[in-house]
Amino acid sequence: MSKVIAVNSGSSSLKFQLFQMPEEKVLASGIAERIGIHGSNFAVTINGEKFTAHQDIPNHDVAVSLLLESLVKHGVVESLDEIEAAGHRIVQGGAYFKESVLVDEDVVSKVDELSELAPLHNPGHLICYHAFKHALPHIRHVFVFDTAFHQTMGPESYLFPVPYEWYTDYKIRRYGAHGTSHQYVGQRVAELMHKDFNSMSIITCHLGSGASISAIKNGKCINTSMGLTPLGGIMMGTRCGDIDPTVVYYMMKKLNCSSDDMDTYLNKKSGMLGVSGISSDCRDIQKAKAEGNERARLALDLYVNRIINVIGGYYMQLGHVDAVVFTAGVGENDYKMRASIMEAMQEGLGLSIDYETNADIHGESCITKDDSQVAVWVIPTNEELMIARDTVRIVGLN
């Protein structure tokens, strides 16, 4: 038996699970939310009991410290030396990594180099890795890449219509993200529907602070919404998603700003925050909408519209759809958003919505009725389990 910690750091969150492997028993799990956002909090669950701490978490360093301290404080481990390996989610693996790898200095250097393709993620991943390496110097680490699952896309999906030399010389292409999550919920919905994952057509919607949608056919990803970086695709918490490229250089002239300034505008001041002027968090925007805030309503309507445009395109590419899956922070927890998205595609997909179940979900649930032409599910993602499995395989633990 081995204790393995799976670390999943996002742009504004840090989730973890400590597993006893190979039994896949969860010894502890937790999350730091709204990192760098007012109202942040930390929670850890041990044997069904949840311990919370409401405090400012200004960065990922602080989140990692809270995580490790909680394991000893609550008696999950007597010493951090009991942890034998750590697996880390890495958003961008670029052209370097097509599968999970054991971490060494060269791997760290390449992930750092790729930070320009995932500026809100790879730096945070490395901060977490270095913090864990400092606290747990005796263990081996594995990097599990979000981009790996999307490597099955064909060139018609991953290439951009730009000079071909940009791809051959600079590796400019669609890499996608959240691949571990898309793979997990795709496999899980097949299990729940008692069907073969390798014979299904599925659209998976990972909707959180960062968000992406994937089309899965016969067990393989054939398209995904994020592009070269996590800035591409649908509208997100602070990221604009796909826009007319002319907007970039047009506004650089109007604002007399640098490329770094524009990067900040598009990555950190756009999306839900940019349109609503309130927050990057859907919970805050839903509250403002209920209070009559017009820009909050507009932000939510725009979000829904961008999502259904992608789902509609993937429906045509797949030919038919067996299931649509919602997962991640917004997808799992915002029943109003799910209802809005389903209503917008109700006629096109022949959905028969189960509003009662949608509004009162506990764990994994189908939120359409039996006569629905396409089944819609809510499945909490478990990237950490996928990370732990890969870590055990790569490190060679029994």
C-alpha positions, 0 to 999 in steps of 0.5 A: 500500500502506498500513499500518493497525493494528487495535486490539481491546481487551476488558475484560481483553485487548488484541489487535492486528494491523498490516496491509498493505492492501489485501493484508490481509497481517499484518505483526505481531500480538499480545495482552496477556492478563489485564490487571489480573489476576495472571499477565498477559503480552504476546506479539507474533508477527512472520513466524511468530516469537513474542516473549513477555514475562511481566510485570504489566500493570495497565491498558490504558495499559501494554498500549498502550505494550508494543504500540507499543514492540514494533513498533519493537523488532522491526523491523516499522517503522522509525518509528511514522510508517509507520502511516497509520490505526488502527481501534478496536473499540468495544463500545457505540455506543448509538443514536448509531452504526449503522456505523463512523465517522471519529473526531472530538471529538464521536464521542469525547464520545458514546462516553464518554457511553455508558461507563455502558452498557459500564463495563468496555469503553468506558473502556478503548477510549478509553484505548487511543485516546488512547494511540494518538493521542498516540503517532501524532498524524499518523494518522486513527482509525476506531471500529468498533462491536460493536453495529452488526451487531445493528441488524438485530434486530426489536423483538420481540428488541431491546425489553424488556417495560418501560414503552415510554416507557423505549425512546422517551425513554431508548433502553432496549433490547437493543444486544448486543456482539461484533457484529464477531466474530459477523459474521466467524465467521458469514461464515467458517463459510459459506465453510468449508461452501461455503454462502451466508451469506445462506441459512444459519441459524447460532448463533455463540458468542463465549465469552471473559472477556465472552461472548455468543451470536447467532442469524443467519438469512440473513446478519442477526442476529435475536437476541443474548444481551447486552442494554442493556450487556455485563452482560446475557446468559449468565454470564461471567468476572466478570459475572452475566448475566441474573438476577431483577431483584429480586436487585438491590434485595433485596441492596442492602437486605441489604448496605446498599450503594449502586447503585455498590456493586451495579454493582461486585458484578454487573460485577466480583465475579460470574460465574465469579469469584463462583461459584467464589471462585477466578478469572474465568479458565476455565483456573484453574477447570478446574484447580481442578475437576480437583483436586476443588474443588466450587465450581469444578465448580459454576461450570463446570456453571452456565456450561454450563447458561446457554449451552445454555438460550440456544442452545435458544431460538435453535434454536426461533427459527431453525427449524433450524440449519446450524452452531454456531460456537465462538470467542474465548478460551474457545470457541477454547481450552477443549476440555473446555468445548466438550465439556461444552456439546456433550454437554449439547445432543447429543440436542436438536441430534442431534450426533455429536461428534468428540472426537479433533478437539475435543481436538486443534484447530489453527486452523479445525476442524469438531468433529462427524462427517459424520453430525451433524445440525448441524455444530459448528465452532471458528473463531478470530475475526478482529475485527481483519481486519474492523476493518482493512477498515472502517478502509480503507473509511472513511478512503479508503486505497488 
